[in-house]
């Protein structure tokens, strides 16, 4: 057979395997609450060519030529025959370990049971669904709605039950549904949205979501909508201290509050993956998910400080413009932000340095920070200039961050790019808190200073962090194998 025909036939066989893999992934997710991914890239509800492209990436990423769709299909099919508790499982890591350990395909069942011994059985692991209310429906609120619906699966985790806005006229509901359906940055919503105007609700992929109108938090009785003991995610940023946010707790039916902005005073600021376990969630009821920038830089700071010891540093954020800036030149209460956001680079202050010390107090007094808003609507870049207590090389810095991205407690937060061509639009829709641009890493001649570039989707990546924290606060986090 000519080489052209051989290569084409191999591709067709890969497509068939990817179709079968997609079916197995769907069965595991919808029937067993087991979510498979390939080095944190989703395998559910994605195209066949996307699955194959992710396998090609995986080969290059971990430098394993035998890691292909045929192997992951075998592992997935074997997984579907084993009784496993609700889990998130990185089949890429399993495939990598299967190759490295030279496991026999005849013993796939034994291999999986050994690796997933803590996931076996259902008796001691039970998920109880948690109602969620989105208070405010702007950029973060709409992305949160997309993620919550997309992650619903069997409905055993977070359930979006209501969205609160100032008004809920028929026209308002129709307009908000339209904004949810199509987004200029994040594209079309992958599902169906039906406006139930008679009942003041949206039916999103089969989920009945009440559209509630309110001018203040305390005036709503959520029990009237069948909502009980809910997590309320406040996306407005109007209230940031404990006193203001506590108004939500006066509403019948609300259990906990999560603010999607930096909290003030004694409100716990959380970067999921770093300090989310430092608080007693059975007692504390009000939390902040900090800022998008804080979520992007803290994981890098934590990993490098643990490995090399940070003595000092400066963080410069190159940030997409936001809604609080002007479209055209006009009055603004803050310096420079009154100038046209799509036409100017705008130097502005950031609370990143002080925010870091709330989460990593050991870095108190060691960091400075500033920001430049630039004419892009989404996707930002943090440039971390760090001085270390020990000498390092570019290879050591990158290997340390890559290892954190591949395994351990920060695998959900840190992605690691090996591309020499990455630009800001490439990271739109990335679910991690940050993406390390390894090809841009610099180290000084004396080995004591490094410059690390961390990209982040300040909308989607941050909101994924919000949802991770929401699951933890609600006690619906599944077991995971990354």
C-alpha positions as CSV (number, residue, x, y, z in Angstrom):
1,X,0.0,0.0,0.0
2,X,1.4,3.4,-0.9
3,X,2.6,5.6,2.0
4,X,-0.2,8.1,1.3
5,X,-2.9,5.4,1.6
6,X,-1.2,4.0,4.7
7,X,-1.2,7.3,6.5
8,X,-4.8,8.0,5.5
9,X,-5.9,4.6,6.7
10,X,-4.1,5.1,10.0
11,X,-5.9,8.5,10.4
12,X,-9.3,6.9,9.8
13,X,-8.5,4.2,12.3
14,X,-7.6,6.9,14.8
15,X,-10.9,8.7,14.1
16,X,-12.8,5.5,14.7
17,X,-11.0,4.9,18.0
18,X,-11.6,8.6,19.0
19,X,-15.4,8.1,18.3
20,X,-15.4,5.0,20.5
21,X,-13.4,6.8,23.2
22,X,-15.9,9.7,23.1
23,X,-18.8,7.2,23.7
24,X,-17.0,5.6,26.7
25,X,-16.2,9.1,28.1
26,X,-19.8,10.1,27.8
27,X,-21.0,6.9,29.5
28,X,-18.6,7.3,32.4
29,X,-19.5,11.0,32.9
30,X,-23.3,10.8,32.6
31,X,-23.9,7.4,34.3
32,X,-21.1,7.2,36.9
33,X,-19.9,10.8,37.5
34,X,-16.4,9.9,36.4
35,X,-14.8,12.6,34.3
36,X,-11.9,11.7,32.0
37,X,-9.4,14.2,30.7
38,X,-6.1,14.2,28.9
39,X,-3.5,16.2,30.9
40,X,-6.4,18.4,32.1
41,X,-7.8,18.8,28.6
42,X,-11.5,17.8,28.5
43,X,-12.6,14.7,26.6
44,X,-16.3,15.1,27.1
45,X,-18.4,17.2,24.6
46,X,-15.4,17.9,22.3
47,X,-14.9,17.1,18.7
48,X,-13.2,13.9,17.4
49,X,-10.4,15.9,15.8
50,X,-9.9,17.8,19.0
51,X,-9.5,14.6,20.9
52,X,-6.8,13.5,18.3
53,X,-5.1,16.8,18.4
54,X,-4.9,16.6,22.2
55,X,-3.3,13.2,21.9
56,X,-0.7,14.7,19.5
57,X,0.0,17.4,22.1
58,X,0.3,14.8,24.9
59,X,3.0,12.9,23.0
60,X,5.1,16.0,22.7
61,X,4.3,17.2,26.2
62,X,5.5,14.1,28.0
63,X,7.8,12.8,25.3
64,X,6.1,9.4,25.0
65,X,5.7,8.3,21.4
66,X,3.5,5.3,22.4
67,X,0.9,7.5,24.0
68,X,-1.9,7.5,21.5
69,X,-5.7,7.2,21.2
70,X,-5.6,3.4,20.9
71,X,-4.0,3.1,24.4
72,X,-6.3,5.6,26.1
73,X,-9.3,3.8,24.5
74,X,-8.2,0.5,26.1
75,X,-7.7,2.2,29.4
76,X,-11.1,4.0,29.3
77,X,-12.9,0.8,28.3
78,X,-11.3,-1.1,31.2
79,X,-12.2,1.8,33.6
80,X,-15.8,1.5,32.5
81,X,-15.9,-2.1,33.8
82,X,-14.6,-1.2,37.3
83,X,-16.7,0.2,40.2
84,X,-15.1,3.6,40.9
85,X,-16.4,6.4,43.1
86,X,-17.3,9.7,41.4
87,X,-13.9,11.0,40.2
88,X,-11.9,13.2,37.9
89,X,-9.2,11.0,36.3
90,X,-6.4,12.1,34.0
91,X,-6.2,9.3,31.6
92,X,-3.1,10.9,30.1
93,X,-1.2,10.4,33.4
94,X,-2.5,6.8,33.5
95,X,-1.3,6.2,30.0
96,X,2.1,7.7,30.7
97,X,2.6,5.6,33.8
98,X,1.4,2.5,31.9
99,X,4.1,3.1,29.3
100,X,6.8,3.9,31.8
101,X,6.1,0.9,34.0
102,X,6.0,-1.4,30.9
103,X,2.7,-2.8,32.0
104,X,1.2,-5.7,30.1
105,X,-2.0,-5.0,28.3
106,X,-3.4,-8.3,29.6
107,X,-3.1,-6.8,33.1
108,X,-4.8,-3.5,32.4
109,X,-7.5,-4.3,35.0
110,X,-4.9,-5.0,37.7
111,X,-2.9,-1.9,36.7
112,X,-6.0,0.4,37.0
113,X,-7.1,-1.1,40.3
114,X,-3.6,-0.6,41.7
115,X,-3.4,3.0,40.6
116,X,-6.9,3.9,41.6
117,X,-7.1,1.9,44.8
118,X,-8.4,4.9,46.7
119,X,-11.2,5.3,44.2
120,X,-12.6,1.8,44.3
121,X,-16.2,1.2,45.5
122,X,-19.0,3.6,46.3
123,X,-19.9,2.7,49.8
124,X,-17.9,5.4,51.6
125,X,-18.3,8.2,49.1
126,X,-21.6,10.0,48.5
127,X,-22.2,13.3,46.7
128,X,-25.1,15.4,47.8
129,X,-26.1,18.1,45.3
130,X,-25.7,21.8,46.3
131,X,-28.0,24.5,45.0
132,X,-26.2,27.6,43.6
133,X,-27.5,31.1,43.1
134,X,-25.7,33.6,40.9
135,X,-26.1,37.1,42.3
136,X,-25.3,39.3,39.3
137,X,-25.0,38.2,35.7
138,X,-22.2,40.1,34.1
139,X,-19.0,38.7,32.5
140,X,-18.1,36.3,35.4
141,X,-21.7,35.5,36.1
142,X,-22.4,34.3,32.6
143,X,-19.2,32.3,32.3
144,X,-20.0,30.7,35.7
145,X,-23.5,29.7,34.4
146,X,-21.8,28.1,31.3
147,X,-19.4,26.2,33.5
148,X,-22.0,25.1,36.1
149,X,-24.3,23.8,33.3
150,X,-21.4,22.2,31.4
151,X,-20.2,20.4,34.6
152,X,-23.6,19.2,35.7
153,X,-23.3,15.6,34.5
154,X,-25.7,13.5,36.6
155,X,-26.6,16.5,38.7
156,X,-24.8,15.3,41.8
157,X,-22.6,18.3,42.3
158,X,-23.5,22.0,41.9
159,X,-27.0,22.8,40.6
160,X,-27.6,26.3,39.2
161,X,-31.1,27.2,40.5
162,X,-31.4,31.0,40.2
163,X,-29.9,34.1,38.8
164,X,-30.6,37.4,40.5
165,X,-30.6,40.7,38.6
166,X,-32.2,44.1,39.3
167,X,-35.0,43.5,36.8
168,X,-36.6,40.5,35.2
169,X,-39.1,41.8,32.7
170,X,-39.7,39.6,29.6
171,X,-37.5,41.9,27.6
172,X,-34.7,41.7,30.2
173,X,-34.9,37.9,30.3
174,X,-34.7,37.6,26.5
175,X,-31.7,39.9,26.4
176,X,-29.9,38.0,29.2
177,X,-30.5,34.7,27.4
178,X,-29.1,36.1,24.2
179,X,-25.9,37.3,26.0
180,X,-25.6,33.8,27.5
181,X,-26.1,32.1,24.1
182,X,-23.4,34.1,22.3
183,X,-20.3,35.7,23.6
184,X,-17.9,37.8,21.5
185,X,-14.9,36.3,23.3
186,X,-15.9,32.8,24.3
187,X,-18.1,32.0,21.4
188,X,-21.5,30.2,21.3
189,X,-22.9,28.4,24.3
190,X,-22.7,24.6,23.7
191,X,-26.3,23.8,24.5
192,X,-29.9,24.9,24.5
193,X,-31.5,27.9,26.2
194,X,-35.3,28.3,26.4
195,X,-36.9,31.5,27.7
196,X,-39.8,30.5,30.0
197,X,-41.3,34.0,30.3
198,X,-44.5,32.8,32.1
199,X,-42.5,31.4,34.9
200,X,-39.7,33.9,34.9
201,X,-37.1,31.3,34.2
202,X,-34.5,30.0,31.7
203,X,-34.4,26.3,30.9
204,X,-30.7,25.6,30.2
205,X,-29.9,22.1,29.0
206,X,-32.8,20.9,31.0
207,X,-32.0,22.9,34.1
208,X,-34.8,25.2,35.3
209,X,-33.1,28.4,36.4
210,X,-35.3,31.1,38.0
211,X,-34.7,34.7,37.0
212,X,-35.2,36.7,40.2
213,X,-35.4,40.5,40.4
214,X,-34.2,42.3,43.6
215,X,-32.7,45.6,44.6
216,X,-31.1,44.2,47.8
217,X,-30.0,40.8,49.0
218,X,-32.3,40.6,52.1
219,X,-35.6,41.0,50.3
220,X,-35.5,37.5,48.7
221,X,-36.9,34.3,50.2
222,X,-35.2,31.6,48.2
223,X,-37.3,28.9,49.8
224,X,-40.2,30.3,47.7
225,X,-38.3,29.1,44.6
226,X,-37.6,25.6,46.1
227,X,-34.0,26.6,46.9
228,X,-32.5,25.5,50.2
229,X,-29.1,25.8,51.9
230,X,-27.6,27.3,48.7
231,X,-24.2,28.7,47.9
232,X,-24.6,32.2,46.6
233,X,-21.9,33.5,44.3
234,X,-21.8,37.3,44.4
235,X,-20.5,38.6,41.1
236,X,-21.5,42.2,41.6
237,X,-18.5,43.4,43.7
238,X,-20.8,45.9,45.4
239,X,-20.2,44.4,48.8
240,X,-16.7,43.3,49.7
241,X,-16.6,43.3,53.5
242,X,-18.2,41.0,56.0
243,X,-20.9,43.4,57.0
244,X,-22.1,44.0,53.4
245,X,-21.9,40.4,52.3
246,X,-23.7,39.3,55.4
247,X,-26.9,40.8,54.0
248,X,-27.2,37.7,51.7
249,X,-27.4,35.5,54.8
250,X,-30.5,37.3,55.9
251,X,-32.2,35.7,52.8
252,X,-33.9,32.5,53.7
253,X,-32.3,29.6,51.8
254,X,-28.7,30.8,51.7
255,X,-25.9,28.8,53.4
256,X,-22.6,30.3,52.2
257,X,-21.4,33.4,50.2
258,X,-18.6,33.4,47.7
259,X,-17.4,36.8,46.4
260,X,-15.8,36.9,43.0
261,X,-13.6,39.8,43.9
262,X,-10.9,40.5,46.6
263,X,-12.5,40.5,50.0
264,X,-11.9,43.3,52.5
265,X,-11.3,43.2,56.2
266,X,-11.5,39.7,57.7
267,X,-13.2,38.1,54.7
268,X,-11.0,35.0,53.9
269,X,-9.3,35.5,50.5
270,X,-8.9,32.0,48.9
271,X,-6.8,30.8,46.0
272,X,-8.0,27.2,45.4
273,X,-5.2,24.8,45.5
274,X,-3.1,27.0,47.9
275,X,-5.0,27.9,51.0
276,X,-8.5,26.5,50.6
277,X,-8.1,24.0,53.4
278,X,-7.0,26.6,56.0
279,X,-10.5,27.5,57.0
280,X,-13.2,25.5,58.7
281,X,-16.0,25.4,56.1
282,X,-18.4,24.1,58.7
283,X,-18.1,27.4,60.6
284,X,-17.1,30.1,58.2
285,X,-19.9,31.2,55.8
286,X,-18.4,34.1,53.8
287,X,-15.4,33.8,51.4
288,X,-13.7,35.6,48.6
289,X,-12.1,33.9,45.5
290,X,-9.6,36.8,45.4
291,X,-8.8,38.3,42.0
292,X,-7.9,36.8,38.7
293,X,-4.4,38.1,39.0
294,X,-3.9,36.8,42.5
295,X,-5.1,33.3,41.3
296,X,-2.6,33.5,38.4
297,X,0.5,34.5,40.3
298,X,0.2,32.8,43.7
299,X,0.6,29.2,42.4
300,X,3.9,30.2,40.6
301,X,5.1,32.1,43.7
302,X,4.3,29.1,46.0
303,X,6.1,26.6,43.8
304,X,9.2,28.7,43.2
305,X,9.4,29.8,46.8
306,X,9.2,26.2,48.1
307,X,11.9,25.1,45.6
308,X,14.3,28.1,45.5
309,X,13.4,30.6,48.3
310,X,12.1,34.0,47.1
311,X,14.1,36.9,48.6
312,X,12.4,39.7,46.6
313,X,10.5,40.4,43.5
314,X,8.4,42.6,41.3
315,X,5.2,41.6,39.4
316,X,4.1,43.5,36.4
317,X,0.7,42.6,35.1
318,X,-0.2,43.2,31.4
319,X,-3.9,43.0,31.8
320,X,-6.8,43.1,29.3
321,X,-9.1,46.1,29.7
322,X,-12.2,45.7,31.8
323,X,-15.7,47.1,32.2
324,X,-14.6,49.7,34.7
325,X,-12.7,51.6,31.9
326,X,-14.2,53.9,29.4
327,X,-14.8,52.9,25.8
328,X,-14.0,56.5,24.7
329,X,-12.3,59.2,26.7
330,X,-14.5,60.4,29.5
331,X,-14.5,61.2,33.2
332,X,-13.3,58.5,35.5
333,X,-12.7,58.8,39.3
334,X,-9.4,56.8,39.0
335,X,-6.2,58.2,37.3
336,X,-5.7,57.3,33.6
337,X,-8.7,54.9,33.4
338,X,-10.8,57.7,31.9
339,X,-8.8,57.3,28.6
340,X,-10.2,55.1,25.9
341,X,-9.5,51.4,26.8
342,X,-9.4,50.0,23.2
343,X,-6.9,52.7,22.1
344,X,-4.4,53.0,24.9
345,X,-2.1,51.2,27.2
346,X,-3.0,52.4,30.6
347,X,-0.7,52.2,33.7
348,X,-2.8,51.5,36.8
349,X,-2.4,50.3,40.3
350,X,-2.9,46.7,41.4
351,X,-3.4,45.2,44.8
352,X,-1.6,42.0,43.7
353,X,1.4,42.4,46.1
354,X,-0.7,42.9,49.2
355,X,-3.2,40.3,48.1
356,X,-0.4,37.7,47.8
357,X,0.6,38.2,51.4
358,X,-2.9,37.4,52.6
359,X,-2.5,34.0,51.1
360,X,1.3,33.5,51.4
361,X,2.2,35.6,54.5
362,X,5.8,34.3,54.3
363,X,6.3,36.7,51.3
364,X,5.2,39.8,53.2
365,X,7.3,42.8,52.3
366,X,9.2,41.0,49.6
367,X,7.1,41.9,46.5
368,X,6.0,45.0,44.6
369,X,3.5,45.1,41.8
370,X,2.0,47.3,39.1
371,X,-0.3,46.8,36.1
372,X,-0.7,48.0,32.6
373,X,-4.2,47.7,31.0
374,X,-3.8,47.0,27.2
375,X,-6.2,47.1,24.3
376,X,-7.3,43.5,24.2
377,X,-10.7,42.4,25.6
378,X,-9.5,39.2,27.4
379,X,-6.3,37.3,28.2
380,X,-3.6,38.7,30.5
381,X,0.1,38.2,31.3
382,X,1.9,38.4,34.6
383,X,5.6,38.9,34.4
384,X,7.3,37.8,37.6
385,X,10.8,39.1,38.3
386,X,12.0,37.0,41.3
387,X,15.2,37.0,43.3
388,X,16.1,33.6,44.8
389,X,18.2,32.5,47.8
390,X,19.9,29.8,45.7
391,X,21.3,29.7,42.2
392,X,19.1,28.3,39.5
393,X,19.1,27.6,35.8
394,X,16.4,28.1,33.2
395,X,16.1,24.3,33.0
396,X,15.7,24.0,36.7
397,X,13.0,26.7,36.9
398,X,11.0,25.2,34.0
399,X,11.3,21.6,35.2
400,X,10.1,22.6,38.6
401,X,7.0,24.3,37.2
402,X,6.4,21.6,34.6
403,X,6.4,19.0,37.4
404,X,3.9,21.0,39.3
405,X,1.7,21.2,36.2
406,X,1.9,17.4,35.6
407,X,1.3,16.1,39.1
408,X,0.5,17.2,42.7
409,X,-1.9,19.6,44.3
410,X,-1.6,22.4,41.8
411,X,-2.1,20.4,38.6
412,X,-5.5,22.1,38.1
413,X,-4.0,25.6,38.6
414,X,-0.8,25.4,36.5
415,X,-0.6,24.7,32.8
416,X,2.8,24.5,31.1
417,X,3.4,25.6,27.5
418,X,6.2,24.3,25.4
419,X,5.2,26.4,22.4
420,X,7.5,29.0,20.9
421,X,4.6,30.7,19.2
422,X,2.1,31.4,22.0
423,X,0.2,34.7,22.0
424,X,-2.6,36.0,24.1
425,X,-5.5,34.8,22.0
426,X,-4.2,31.2,22.3
427,X,-5.0,31.0,26.0
428,X,-8.6,32.2,25.8
429,X,-10.8,29.4,27.2
430,X,-7.9,27.7,29.1
431,X,-9.3,26.3,32.3
432,X,-6.1,26.7,34.4
433,X,-5.4,29.7,36.7
434,X,-2.3,30.3,34.6
435,X,-0.1,29.0,31.8
436,X,3.6,29.1,32.2
437,X,5.3,30.2,29.0
438,X,8.4,28.1,29.4
439,X,10.1,29.4,26.2
440,X,10.1,32.9,27.7
441,X,11.7,32.0,31.0
442,X,14.9,34.0,31.7
443,X,17.7,33.6,34.4
444,X,20.4,36.1,35.2
445,X,24.1,35.3,34.7
446,X,24.7,34.8,38.4
447,X,21.7,32.5,38.6
448,X,20.1,34.4,41.4
449,X,17.3,36.1,39.5
450,X,14.6,34.7,37.2
451,X,11.8,36.2,35.0
452,X,8.8,34.0,34.6
453,X,5.9,34.7,32.2
454,X,2.5,33.5,33.2
455,X,-0.5,33.9,30.9
456,X,-4.0,33.7,32.2
457,X,-7.6,34.0,30.9
458,X,-8.7,36.6,33.4
459,X,-12.4,35.6,32.7
460,X,-12.7,31.9,32.0
461,X,-9.6,30.6,33.9
462,X,-10.5,32.7,36.9
463,X,-14.1,31.5,36.9
464,X,-13.0,27.9,36.7
465,X,-11.1,28.7,40.0
466,X,-14.3,30.1,41.4
467,X,-16.2,26.9,40.6
468,X,-13.4,24.7,42.0
469,X,-13.6,26.7,45.3
470,X,-17.4,26.5,45.1
471,X,-17.3,22.7,44.9
472,X,-15.0,22.5,47.8
473,X,-17.1,24.8,50.0
474,X,-20.2,22.8,49.1
475,X,-18.6,19.4,49.8
476,X,-19.2,18.1,46.3
477,X,-15.5,17.7,45.2
478,X,-15.0,14.3,43.6
479,X,-11.9,12.2,44.1
480,X,-9.2,12.9,41.6
481,X,-6.2,11.3,39.9
482,X,-3.9,13.8,38.2
